[in-house]
């Protein structure tokens, strides 16, 4: 994310870069995040530093993770006055060990970022694996991805991403960001979402990998029923005994029902 895009750096398609330049939107995002001096702030993909500057002014310190090697020198110069309170890790956030930051001072991480569409889902799954190290997350995403994160059973956007995100987190869509807030202008609306990891999971699967397998298999073909999609791992009769209707399509099931199926399969293996 950035303010005015200087001529020295051209947005790169391969990194999915669209630089935020609307000052009103930037202020609205900062109000939603509400950074504080006691927070361990982490920004993924700071771009040219629009949000970075505001967060540093509020929190006094920030760790940034940036993949584009041309940007860190620009950012280090821009925020030189913050000294070692501003750190840039030249790394791929998809492979970054967020636990290492948590272990430095034992503060839960507050993560913010403008996530490129082409990696947003994978990156969110990576971050969910670190849910115990995170206080909250504020992301700019394509509106469609936010809709998927927040979707409830029966919604068109309900699927694997929303189910697993809601297993770990409370999902709060905040507001829409129009295309003209960026340079270059994207072809879609964006939105801000807040993810707050549960301190204690409200529903707990006996085997998380089994739950992930059941959810993924259930949505192999969205328009088909559970009877068809799950026939290789569980029978329709067994689903009925578990009080799950095998004639339903997967988008009709609650998280609790997916856990019920996964727990039964785990018990059979035990």
C-alpha positions in Angstrom: 0.0 0.0 0.0 1.2 3.5 -0.7 0.4 7.1 -1.1 1.3 8.8 -4.3 3.1 6.4 -6.6 6.5 8.0 -7.5 7.9 7.6 -11.0 10.8 5.6 -9.6 8.6 2.5 -9.0 6.1 1.0 -11.4 3.5 -1.3 -10.0 4.2 -4.9 -10.9 1.5 -7.2 -12.1 3.4 -10.3 -11.0 3.2 -9.0 -7.4 -0.4 -8.0 -7.8 0.5 -4.4 -6.9 -2.1 -1.7 -6.7 -1.0 1.3 -4.6 -3.6 2.9 -2.3 -3.6 6.6 -2.6 -6.9 7.9 -1.3 -6.1 9.7 2.0 -9.7 9.4 3.3 -9.7 5.6 2.8 -6.2 5.5 4.5 -7.5 7.4 7.5 -10.6 5.1 7.7 -8.4 2.0 7.7 -6.2 3.4 10.4 -9.2 4.2 12.6 -10.4 0.6 12.1 -7.0 -0.8 13.1 -6.5 1.7 16.0 -2.7 1.0 16.4 -1.3 1.6 19.9 2.2 1.9 21.3 1.8 -1.4 23.2 1.0 -3.3 20.0 3.4 -5.5 17.9 2.3 -4.4 14.5 3.2 -6.4 11.4 2.5 -5.2 7.8 2.4 -7.6 4.9 3.3 -5.9 1.6 3.8 -2.3 2.7 4.2 -1.1 -0.9 5.4 2.5 -0.8 4.3 3.1 2.8 0.9 4.8 2.9 -0.4 2.7 5.8 3.2 2.2 7.1 3.6 5.8 7.8 0.3 6.2 9.7 0.9 3.0 11.7 4.4 4.1 12.7 3.1 7.5 13.8 0.5 5.8 16.0 2.3 2.7 17.3 5.9 3.9 17.1 7.2 0.6 15.7 6.4 -1.8 12.9 7.8 -4.9 11.3 7.2 -5.1 7.5 7.4 -8.1 5.1 8.0 -7.2 1.5 8.7 -9.5 -1.5 9.5 -6.8 -4.1 13.3 -6.2 -3.6 13.0 -2.7 -5.1 10.8 -1.4 -2.3 12.8 -1.9 0.9 15.5 0.7 0.0 12.7 3.2 -0.7 11.0 2.5 2.6 14.2 2.5 4.7 15.0 5.9 3.4 11.4 7.2 3.9 11.3 6.0 7.5 14.9 6.5 8.5 13.9 8.6 11.4 12.3 5.6 13.2 15.7 3.7 13.3 15.4 0.1 14.4 11.8 0.6 15.4 11.0 0.0 11.7 12.3 -3.3 10.4 11.8 -4.8 6.9 12.0 -8.5 6.3 12.7 -9.1 2.6 10.8 -12.3 2.4 7.8 -14.1 1.0 4.9 -13.9 3.5 3.7 -17.3 2.3 6.8 -18.8 3.8 7.5 -16.5 6.6 7.6 -17.8 10.2 5.3 -15.4 12.1 5.9 -17.3 15.3 9.5 -16.0 15.3 8.2 -12.4 15.7 5.8 -13.5 18.5 8.6 -15.1 20.4 10.8 -12.0 20.4 8.7 -10.2 23.1 5.7 -12.6 23.6 3.2 -10.0 22.4 0.5 -11.3 20.1 0.8 -9.9 16.6 -1.5 -7.4 15.0 -1.2 -8.0 11.2 -2.3 -5.7 8.4 -1.9 -5.8 4.7 -3.2 -5.3 1.2 -3.2 -8.9 -0.1 -2.9 -9.6 -3.8 -5.8 -11.6 -5.2 -3.6 -14.3 -6.6 -2.2 -15.4 -3.3 -4.8 -14.0 -0.8 -6.5 -17.3 -0.1 -3.2 -19.3 0.3 -1.8 -16.6 2.5 -4.8 -16.5 4.8 -4.6 -20.3 5.2 -0.9 -19.8 6.1 -1.8 -17.2 8.7 -4.6 -19.3 10.2 -1.9 -21.9 11.0 -0.3 -19.2 13.2 -3.7 -18.2 14.8 -2.3 -18.7 18.4 0.3 -16.0 17.7 -2.1 -13.4 16.4 -4.3 -10.9 18.2 -6.1 -9.7 15.0 -5.7 -9.2 11.3 -6.9 -6.3 9.1 -6.8 -7.0 5.4 -7.6 -5.2 2.1 -8.9 -7.9 -0.2 -11.0 -8.2 -3.3 -14.6 -7.8 -2.1 -15.4 -11.3 -3.4 -12.8 -12.8 -1.0 -14.3 -10.9 1.9 -17.7 -12.2 1.0 -16.3 -15.8 1.0 -14.6 -15.3 4.4 -17.9 -14.0 6.0 -20.4 -16.3 4.2 -22.9 -18.3 6.2 -24.5 -21.7 5.4 -26.8 -21.2 2.4 -24.9 -18.2 1.0 -23.6 -18.5 -2.6 -20.1 -17.6 -1.4 -20.0 -20.2 1.4 -17.2 -22.7 1.0 -13.9 -23.9 2.3 -12.3 -20.5 2.9 -15.1 -19.2 5.0 -15.6 -22.5 7.0 -11.9 -22.8 7.9 -11.5 -19.0 8.6 -14.6 -19.2 10.9 -13.2 -22.3 12.7 -10.3 -20.1 13.9 -11.6 -16.6 13.8 -14.5 -14.1 14.2 -14.9 -12.5 10.8 -16.0 -8.9 10.5 -16.4 -7.2 7.1 -15.8 -3.5 7.7 -16.2 -1.4 4.5 -15.9 -1.4 0.7 -13.0 0.4 -1.0 -13.7 1.6 -4.6 -11.3 0.9 -7.5 -10.5 4.6 -7.9 -8.8 4.6 -4.5 -5.9 2.8 -6.1 -3.2 3.4 -8.8 -3.3 1.6 -11.1 -7.1 1.3 -10.9 -8.2 -2.4 -10.4 -11.2 -3.8 -12.2 -13.0 -4.9 -9.0 -14.1 -3.5 -5.7 -12.0 -4.2 -2.7 -13.0 -4.4 1.0 -11.5 -4.3 4.4 -12.0 -7.2 6.8 -11.1 -7.9 10.4 -10.2 -11.4 11.5 -10.0 -12.0 15.3 -8.7 -15.4 16.2 -10.7 -17.1 19.0 -8.7 -17.3 22.2 -10.6 -20.5 22.9 -12.1 -22.3 19.9 -15.9 -22.5 20.2 -15.9 -25.8 18.3 -13.0 -28.2 18.3 -12.4 -31.0 15.8 -10.6 -34.1 17.0 -8.3 -34.0 14.0 -7.9 -30.8 12.1 -6.4 -32.4 9.0 -9.4 -34.7 8.9 -11.8 -31.7 9.1 -9.8 -29.9 6.3 -10.1 -33.1 4.2 -13.9 -33.4 4.7 -14.5 -29.8 3.9 -12.3 -29.8 0.8 -13.8 -33.1 -0.5 -17.4 -31.9 0.2 -16.8 -28.9 -2.1 -15.1 -30.9 -4.9 -18.2 -30.3 -7.0 -20.4 -27.6 -5.4 -23.6 -28.5 -7.3 -23.5 -32.1 -6.2 -24.9 -33.5 -3.0 -22.9 -34.7 0.0 -24.0 -38.3 -1.0 -22.0 -37.9 -4.2 -19.1 -35.8 -3.1 -18.3 -37.9 0.1 -19.2 -41.3 -1.2 -15.5 -42.4 -1.2 -15.0 -41.6 2.5 -18.4 -42.0 4.2 -21.8 -43.6 3.2 -25.1 -41.9 2.9 -26.5 -44.2 5.6 -23.8 -43.2 8.0 -24.4 -39.5 7.3 -28.0 -40.0 8.2 -27.1 -41.7 11.5 -25.0 -38.6 12.2 -28.1 -36.4 11.6 -26.6 -35.0 8.4 -28.9 -35.1 5.4 -26.9 -36.7 2.5 -29.2 -35.1 0.0 -27.9 -31.6 0.9 -25.4 -29.7 -1.1 -22.3 -28.8 0.9 -23.1 -25.1 1.2 -26.1 -26.0 3.4 -23.9 -27.5 6.2 -22.8 -25.7 9.3 -19.3 -25.9 10.7 -20.6 -28.1 13.5 -21.9 -30.6 11.0 -18.6 -30.7 9.1 -16.9 -31.4 12.4 -19.4 -34.1 13.3 -18.5 -35.9 10.0 -14.7 -35.4 10.5 -14.9 -36.7 14.1 -16.7 -39.8 13.1 -14.0 -40.6 10.5 -11.3 -39.9 13.0 -12.9 -42.3 15.5 -13.0 -45.0 12.8 -9.3 -44.7 12.3 -8.5 -44.8 16.0 
